[in-house]
Amino acid sequence: MAQDDNKAQQFSRFMYQGTARSTAMGGAFTSLGGDFSAVMKNPASIGVYSSSAFSVTTSVGSYGSEATYFSTTVDDNRTNVKIDEISAVFNFDLMNTDSRFLHFNLGLGYTKLADFNSNLRIRGVNYDNSIMNYFENNANEGIYHQAYEGLAESAGLIIYDEENEFFYSEVVDDQILYPDQYHVTQLKTIEERGNMGAFNVSFGLNYSNKFYMGGAINIVSLYHKQEQDHSEFDPVDYDILGFHSMSFKEYSIVDGLGLNVHLGGVYVPTPMIRLGFSIQTPTFMEVREEWYNGMSSSFDNGQGTDGEIESGTYTNDYKFSSPWRLQTGVSFQLLGKGYFSFGHEYVNYQNSKFRDLATDVEIYDDPNGMIDTYLHAVHNLSAGIEWRFNPVYVRAGYAFYADPYDEFDLNFDSKNDVNVISGGLGTRMGDIGIDISASYSEQPKKQYNLYLDNPVNAEYTQSKFRFAVTFSTRF
């Protein structure tokens, strides 16, 4: 495994998941406040609090996918429960002082920035090709890695002919000798788990209810775990001479910890209009990546591996810096009963950089060169509305996260825009508040190549549904 443009966009692409109120309104909180999730868009929003408060948000996430490969369509769905936000805001009343500052607020909390959970399952019958073609071709071209071709040789899936000095696979030979009867069932599963989150200390000041200013120090945590399993088996015993089944598994875990600083302001020129702006420094992160592969095989004569054989564990330590982020927003008060809010975020993914952990020197060749070539700047948009029907607040929202890749990318021109639609309800009973939200996102149809040398790509879509509940109290 290595640093590349995909990791750069994955570690930098924040799709904020905080309180139910913020989610229901599409996250369009750059110019609003009174909600701790808004701190991740604009730390000045914490200055809006006029009392101390505590909140916690839990959610149920459902992750779905549908993939078609060689005319076979399969779907996969998983569900999990998680904590997306927990926070406390401490209010200090300054109205009895000689200054025009009315409140100083200090916040401590955690907010989910990105959700890596997903599942993908691909299945089909390939009449022309096998992953053994990939291992055989690599080995004969001098591309021999112990965790890939080495495992295939140890599992008996590719064999070295010492007399003729080349590698061959009996499965590939069967394709050549019996093209009319050859076919192999292929199954690919990809399971991803993890998230990015920010533990932050924030502060905000309220100046005459006209200008709010604030800042935050965010400690960003990264955890990403991925397991891939590529399996092949002979659907009719003895149809592929000697071969019964094989499985190739890839495991990786990425851990990281970083720091950024966030500054912002909210200006209220009239009681009907609020303007918000903020700037966030790059997240400077140290990352450790560990990975290993495993392989198993079985043959019609009863031979094969005794369970799964594994490569050694490989580690890679490096530094990563994400791009600067610029947030702007405007909101309009609606007849004293609610708000209509817009948000905009500018992120230039080309400014992502990998550096050597020991020397702090940029790694120019592969990863940063790929970032410069394939990633670009994007404009992310959000909009939300809230209307009060005493004692219930009704909310709706939309968020658009643009594809970080340029017009052409390495993933077969697959578009990676994400559209999120959301809605929710809330109510307050004295100092107690309860909010709920539901959000749904679906990515456009994309293509996936199971392995190089395979001329046919799978097509798939992925979706996420999230139901969140926030409990809050003022004190």
N, C-alpha and C positions, 0 to 999 in steps of 0.2 A: 504494500500500500504506500501511497505517496501523497504529498501535498499537490493540489491541482486546482483548476478553476472551479470545479464543482464544490470542493470543500470551502473555497473562498466565499462563494455565494451562499452556501448553506450556513456558515458560521456568521454571516453578516445580514441575513435576511430575517428581520424581526417581523413576526406577525403577532402582535401584542395580544395576550390572553390574560385579562385581569378580571375586574369586577363584572357582575352581570349587567349593571347599568351601562358601563362603558362598552361592553360587547354588544348590547342591544342597540346602541347608537352608532355602531360601526367603528368605534374607537375615535370618533371625531371630537376630541377633547382638548385640542391644542389651545383653544381660547376659553374653555370652560374650567370649572374647578369643583371643589367639594367632593371629589372622588379620587381615591388614592391611585387608581390606574392612570389618571391624567398626569401624574408625576412623570411617567415614562415618556409622555409626549411633550410635556412642558412643566418643569419643576416649579414655575411660578404659580401653578394652579393650587399648590398647597397653601398659598397665602390667602385663598378664598375662605378657608375654614374659619368660622367664628367661635368654635368650641373644640374641645378635645374629642377624639373619635377613635373607634376601633372597628375593624372589619375583617372578615375572612370569607373567602370564596372557594367553593368546591364545585367540581364539574364531573359530568359523565361524558366521555368521548367515544364515538363510534366511528371506526375507520373502515371504509369499504373500497373494493377495487373490482374491476371487471376487465378481463384480458381475453383477446382472441388470437389464436396461433394455429395455423394450418386448419382453419375453419372450425376449430374447437374453442368454445367460449366457456370460461369458468369464472366464478366470483369468489370473493373472500371477505369476511367481515369479522372484526374484533371490537371489543369494548373494554374500557378501563375507567377507573375512578381516580381523581387526583385533586390536589390542592393547587390552585392557580394564583392565589393572592392572600396575603395576610399582612396587616399593617396596623400601626398605631400613630396617631397624630396628637401632639401635645400643644395646646394653645396657651399663649401668654398674652394677656390683655395689656395693651399699651395706651389705652384711651385716657388714663389718668396722668400720663406724662405730658410734658410740654411740647413734644413733637407732634407732627401730623400723621405719624405711623400709628395705626389702630391696633394691629395684631402682629405678633411674631409666632410662627408655627414651626415646630420641629417634627419631622416624620421619620419613622423607622419601619421598614417593610420589605416584603419580597413580592415580586411580580413575574409571572411567566412571560418570556419574550418569544419563544418559538417552541413548537411541538413537533418532534421528529417521528412520532409514532405513525407507522403505516404498515400495511401488509399487501403483498402482491403475489398472486399465484398464477402461473402460466402452464398450460398443458397442451400438447398436440402430438401428432404422429408425423415424423419427418421421414420423407421417402428418399432424401438425397444426401443427408449430411449427419455428422455426429460430432460431439465435442472432441472425440478422438482425432478427428481431422485437425483440429486446432493444436492439440498436444503434439501430434506427429509432425506437422509442418514446422512448428516452432523448434522442435528438437533438431530437425534436419537443417534448419537455417541457423543453427548455433545459438538459439535463444533457449537456454536450459536453466530453469530456476528450480531449486530443490523443492520449493513449496508448490510447484505446478507440474512441470514435466517430470521432475524427480519422483513425485508421488505417483504419477501415472505409470512410470516405469516400475516402481516398487509394487504397484497393484496389478502388474501384468497387462495393463491396457495398451501400452506401447512397448515394443521389444526391440532391442538393439541387435542388428545382424553384424557380427564382428567380421565376417568374411567380406561382406560388401560395404561395410562401414556406413550403415544408415539405419534409421529407426523405421519401424513399420507397425501397423495395427491390424489385427485380424478383422476387426469390424470394418475398417476402411477397405481392406482387401475384399471383403464380402460385398461392399458397395460396387466395386469394380467388376467382380466376377459374376455377380447375380443382381444386376441393376433392376430387373423386372420384379423380383420378389423382396428386395431389401426394404425394410421400414423399421424404425425404432421409435418407441414412445418416449417423449421427453417431458420432464416435469421440472419447473423452476419455481422456487419459493424464495421470497425476499421479505424478511421481517426486520423492521427498524424500531428501536425504542430509544427514548431519551428526550431531552429538552435543553433549552437555554433559559436561564432565569437571572434576575438581578436582585441582589440584596442591596438596599440603598439607605443612605442617610441623606435626608433632604431638609431644606429650610425655606421659608417664604415670609415675605413682609407685605402687609397691606398698607398702602399709602393713600389715605383719604378715600378709600373705595373707588379710586380712579386708576391707580397703577399698582400692579402686583409684580413683585420680583422674587426670583428664587433660584436656587442651585441645588445640585445633588451630586453625591459621589456614589457611583454604582460599582459594586463588585459583581462581575458577571461570571456565572458558572456554566460550564458546558459538559454535557454527558451524551454520548451517542454510541449505541450498540447496534451492530448489524450482523445478521446471520443469513447467508445465502446457501441454498442447497440446489445443485443441479444434478438430477437423477435421470438415468436412461435405463430402459429395460426392453428385452425382446418380448413383444406382445404375444408371440406364438413360439413356444419352446422349439429350439433347433432351427428356427427360421433364419436367424443369424448364426452361422456355424460357430459353435463353441461358446458364444456369449450369452449370459443370462441377464446381468444387471450391474450397474455401477452408481456410485454417488460421490459427488465432489462438493465439499462444504467449505465455505470461507467465513471466518469469524473475525470481527474487529471491534475494538472498544477505544473510544476517544474521550479523554478527560482534559478539561482545560479550566483555567481560572484567569480572569483578567480584570481590568479597571478602566473606567472612563469617567469623565466629568461632564455635567450637563448644566447649562445656564439658560434662563428664559425670562420672559416678561409677558404680562397681560395688560392691555390698555383698554380703558372703558371711556371712549370719547363722549358717548351719550348712554343713558340707561338702556337703550334699545340695541346697542351694538357693542361687541367685545372683539378685540383683536389680539391674537396670540402669536408669539414667535419664540423659537428656541434653537440652540445650537449644541450639538453633542460631539465631543472629541472622539477620535477613534478609540475602540476598545483594544488595549494593549494586553495580549494574552499569551501565556505560556501553555503549550499543549503537549500531551504525551499520547501517542498512538501505539497500541499493541494489536498484533494480528497474527493469526496462524490459519493453516488450512488442514483439512482432513479428507481422506479418500477411502472408499471401500469398493470391492468388486466381487462378483461371483460368476462362475462359469458352469456350463452344463455338465462338466465332468466332476463337479463337486469341489473344485479348487477355487482359490480366490483369497482375499485377505481374511484374517481372523479378526473380524470387527473392523473398526476404523483405524487406519494408520494416520499419524499426524506429523506435520512438519514441526520444526522448532518454532518458538515464539519470537517474533521480530518486533523490535521497538523503534520508535522514531520520535525524537524530542525536537521541538522547534518553537519559534515565536510566530505569532500571527497578529496583525493589526487590521481592524475593520475600517471602513470608510468613515469620514465625517458624515453627520446627519443634520439636515436643516429642516425644521418644522415651521410651518405657518398655518394660521387658521383664523376663521371669522365666524361669529355666531350672532344670531338675531333673537331678541326676546319677542315672544309671540303673545301680545295682549296680556302680559303678566301671567300667563298660564303655561308657558313652556319655552323651548328653545329650538331653533333650527340652526344646525352647525355644520361647517365644512372644515376639512383638514387636508393639508398637502405636505408631503415629505419628499425631499430630494436626497438621493443617495447615489454616489458615483462608485460603482463596484470596482472600477479600474484602479481605484486607490487602495484596494486591499493588497496587503503585502505579507509574504512569508520571509522570515529571517532565520539565520542559523542561531541556535540557542547559545552556543558557546561564544561566537564572535560577534553576534548582533549584525552581521552583514547580510544584505538582501540576497536571496537565492534567485539569481537572475535566469538561469537556463530554462528549466521546464516550467515550474509553477507560476512565477511572476510573468514570464513571457506569455503563458497561456491566458493569464488574467488580462494582460494588455490586449491580446488578440481577440478574445471571445466575450469578455464582459464589457458592460457599458453603463452609463448613467441612466437612472430611472426616476419617474415621478409617480409616487403612490398617492392615491386619493381616498378620502373617506367623507361620508355624509351621514348625519343622524338627526332625528327629530324626537322631541319629548313633549307630551301634552298632558296636563293634569286634569283628570276627571275625579274630583274629590270622592274618596280618599286614595284613588288609584292613579298612578302615572303609566301612561301607555307610550311605548318607545319602538322605533324602527330605525334600521341603519343599513349602510352598504359600505364595503371597503374593496378597493382594487389595488392589488400588489402586482406591479409590472414585472415582466420577465427580465432578469438581470443579463440574459444572453443577448448578443447582438443579433442582427437579422439572420445570419447563419450561425449555427453552433455545431458542436460535436455530436449532438443527440438527434441526428437525422431530421433537422429542421422542426423538432417538436417544440411547440409553444408552451411556455411555462408561466403564463399569467395565472393569477389566482383571484377569483371573484368570491366575495363573502356577503351573503345576505343574512340579516339578523332582525330580531324583534324581541320584545320583552315587556314585563310589567313590574311595578314596584309600589310599595305602600309604606307609610310611616305611622307608627302608633306611639306618640310621644317621642321619646329618645331612641326608640327601636325602629330599625328599618329592615325590610326584607325585599329583595329584588330577585327576579328570575329572568333568564334569557335563553334563547335558542338561536344557534347560528349554523349555517350550512355553506360549505364551499366545495366546489368541484373544479378540477383542472381540465383543460381541453385534452382531447385524445392525443396520446403520445405514442412513440414507437420505442421498442426495446429490443436490442440485439442480445440474444442469450450468450453468444461468444463470437469472437472474431472468426472469420472463415465461414460463418453461417449466412447464406444469401437471403434468408427470410427473416423479417423482423416481426415480433409480436406487437399488437396494438392494444393499448390499455387506457383506462381512465381511473382516477382515484378521487374519492370524496371523503369529507369529514363532517360529522354532525356533533355539535357540542351543546349540552344543556347545563347551564350554570346557575347556582344559587349563592347569593351573597347575604350574609347576616351582618348588620352594622349597628353600632350603638354610639351615642354621644354621651360624654361625661364631663 
